[in-house]
């Protein structure tokens, strides 16, 4: 269990989510010549990564109460992303919810690239005319790139 408070840890990564995620995590073995990845509590690292992704906190500002360094959390996030953990975890959650009949697989949204909003796409400029200056998006208004990470999880 991570050093962070048990209630926050359970809210970020409930036992049911950890049971799905734990088998999907790539293993880190010690190198025969020594050195390499130091053993650490995988659940603590996973909880720290989920905290950063859901809160918008910068990696370098990860609170020490999670029991892992920001560098370790970021390094594991990178390795897990390259290994396809997030897509496999998304599929495992959908399968679990499907078994519980809480979601129909065919109606679940699959992560895919979003097309640009029609208002933000460039229209062709007719020959012989000049392009009008582009309008800046007012502060506080969402653009296609400003949605939070929470929507991805």
SULDA-V474620 format. One record per backbone hydrogen bond with DSSP energy under -1.0 kcal/mol. NH is the residue of the N-H (numbers start at 0). CO is the residue of the C=O. If there is no record, write none. Layout:
# SULDA-V474620
NH	CO
NH	CO
This chain:
# SULDA-V474620
8	4
9	5
10	6
11	7
12	8
17	13
18	14
19	15
20	16
21	17
23	20
33	30
44	40
45	41
46	42
47	43
48	44
49	45
50	46
51	47
52	48
53	49
54	50
55	51
60	57
61	58
65	62
66	63
72	68
73	69
74	70
75	71
76	72
77	73
78	74
79	75
80	76
81	77
82	78
83	80
84	79
87	83
88	84
89	85
90	86
91	87
92	88
93	89
94	90
95	91
96	92
97	93
98	94
99	95
100	97
101	96
106	103
119	116
128	125
140	137
145	142
151	148
